[in-house]
Each structure stands twice: as C-alpha cells, then as structure tokens.
Amino acid sequence: MVHPEARQPERDLVTDLGGRSFSRVGNFRATMGREVEAKEHENEVFARQICHRLDEARTHGELESLVLLAPPAFLGLIRKNLDQQVLARVGLSIDKDLTQLRADELRQRLPRRLCAG
C-alpha cells in the first residue's frame, strides 16, 4: 500500500493558516495552532487504512501470521488501530525505518526466515 500524502512536507498538506484569537491580556492577536499536525493526521489515516486491509485479509482467510515492520512511531499507530484478532497473528514486530532502502538492501537487513520463498 502506498500513501504519498504522508511523505509530503507539512506546508504542502495545509491549505490555510491556523485561526486567530484576541488575547485576554493586551491588545494583540495570536495564531492558534492546530491540535493535530496535517502530516500526523495523514499518518493516522494511512495506519487505519492498513489495519482495515489487514482485518479484511483475516476475515477472508488470507492472513495466517503477520510480521510488522515500520518506523517506531508508525508501528505505534498500527498497533493502536489493529483489530485484536489481527494483533493475535503478529509473530514479529520490528521497529526500524527501512523505507528508503531498495528491495535488495531490505532483504539483506531482514531475518533470513522472512526472505525465504
């Protein structure tokens, strides 16, 4: 699965500035920050999409066991959104960011038992 929005810079994801409010003290305006940054939101959206797809695979009998490999923060989002029945099928979790590697480099970094077949 690919979610290009999560790789875009924050400035490209946000279409307007945060809201403004008047200060109770003094006569100036302050910019109100966003509660969740756009990039973080896109990561959460992508994590939920992945979890939904994994649950569909489980439901259709396409998922016996699962290895999770993701950067630590994204792995946390996956685990947070994963259905308990899918989570029970996780045999191995690897919290590393290997997203910039080519396929052959990735195979060299993974345990041999994952690359067989």
matplotlib code that plots the C-alpha trace (Angstrom):
import matplotlib.pyplot as plt

x = [0.0, 1.2, 0.1, 2.1, 0.3, 2.2, 5.5, 4.7, 6.1, 3.7, 3.4, 2.1, -0.6, -2.0, -4.1, -4.5, -3.1, -4.4, -7.1, -6.5, -7.8, -7.5, -5.5, -7.3, -4.3, -3.3, -4.5, -2.7, -3.7, -2.2, -2.2, -3.9, -2.0, -3.6, -4.4, -3.0, -0.5, -1.5, 1.4, 0.5, -3.1, -2.1, 0.0, -3.0, -5.2, -2.7, -2.3, -6.1, -6.2, -3.5, -5.3, -8.6, -6.9, -5.3, -8.6, -10.2, -7.4, -8.0, -11.8, -11.2, -8.7, -5.8, -3.8, -2.3, 0.6, 2.0, 5.3, 5.1, 8.0, 7.7, 9.4, 8.7, 6.1, 4.2, 4.4, 2.7, -0.1, -0.5, -0.7, -3.2, -5.5, -5.1, -8.0, -7.3, -7.8, -5.2, -2.9, -3.0, -1.5, 1.6, 4.6, 7.3, 7.5, 10.5, 10.6, 13.0, 12.7, 13.8, 11.6, 14.4, 16.0, 15.9, 14.3, 17.7, 19.0, 15.8, 16.2, 19.8, 18.5, 15.6, 15.9, 16.6, 13.4, 11.4, 13.1, 12.8, 10.2]
y = [0.0, 3.5, 6.8, 9.6, 12.3, 11.1, 11.8, 15.4, 18.3, 19.8, 23.0, 21.1, 19.4, 22.6, 24.9, 27.8, 29.3, 28.4, 30.5, 33.7, 34.9, 38.0, 37.8, 38.5, 40.4, 43.3, 44.1, 41.6, 38.7, 35.2, 32.4, 29.3, 26.1, 23.0, 20.3, 17.6, 18.5, 17.6, 15.1, 13.3, 13.2, 11.6, 9.0, 8.1, 7.9, 5.6, 3.4, 2.9, 2.0, -0.6, -2.0, -2.2, -4.1, -6.5, -7.1, -7.8, -10.3, -12.0, -12.2, -13.7, -16.3, -14.7, -14.0, -16.7, -14.8, -11.3, -9.5, -5.8, -3.7, 0.1, 3.1, 3.2, 6.0, 4.5, 1.0, 2.5, 3.9, 0.4, -1.3, 1.3, 0.7, -3.0, -5.3, -7.7, -10.8, -9.5, -8.5, -12.0, -13.1, -10.9, -13.1, -10.5, -6.7, -4.7, -1.0, 0.3, 2.8, 0.9, 2.9, 4.4, 1.0, -0.7, -4.2, -6.0, -3.9, -4.6, -8.3, -8.1, -6.3, -8.7, -12.0, -14.8, -16.7, -13.7, -13.7, -17.4, -18.2]
z = [0.0, -0.8, 0.8, -0.8, 1.3, 4.4, 2.7, 1.7, 3.6, 6.2, 4.2, 1.2, 3.3, 4.9, 2.8, 5.2, 8.4, 11.8, 13.3, 15.2, 18.5, 20.6, 23.8, 27.1, 28.2, 26.0, 22.5, 20.2, 18.1, 18.4, 15.9, 17.2, 16.5, 15.0, 17.5, 15.2, 12.5, 9.0, 8.5, 11.7, 10.6, 7.2, 9.1, 11.2, 8.1, 6.4, 9.6, 9.7, 6.0, 6.6, 9.6, 7.7, 4.9, 7.3, 9.0, 5.6, 4.8, 8.2, 7.5, 4.1, 5.4, 3.7, 6.9, 9.0, 10.6, 10.3, 10.6, 11.3, 10.2, 10.5, 12.0, 15.7, 15.7, 12.8, 14.3, 17.4, 15.2, 13.6, 16.9, 18.3, 15.4, 14.8, 15.5, 18.4, 16.2, 13.7, 16.6, 17.8, 14.5, 14.8, 15.2, 15.0, 15.2, 14.0, 14.8, 12.2, 9.4, 6.3, 3.9, 2.0, 1.1, -2.2, -2.3, -2.3, 0.6, 2.5, 2.1, 3.5, 6.6, 7.4, 9.2, 6.7, 7.6, 6.2, 2.8, 2.0, -0.6]

ax = plt.figure().add_subplot(projection="3d")
ax.plot(x, y, z, "-o")
ax.set_aspect("equal")
plt.show()
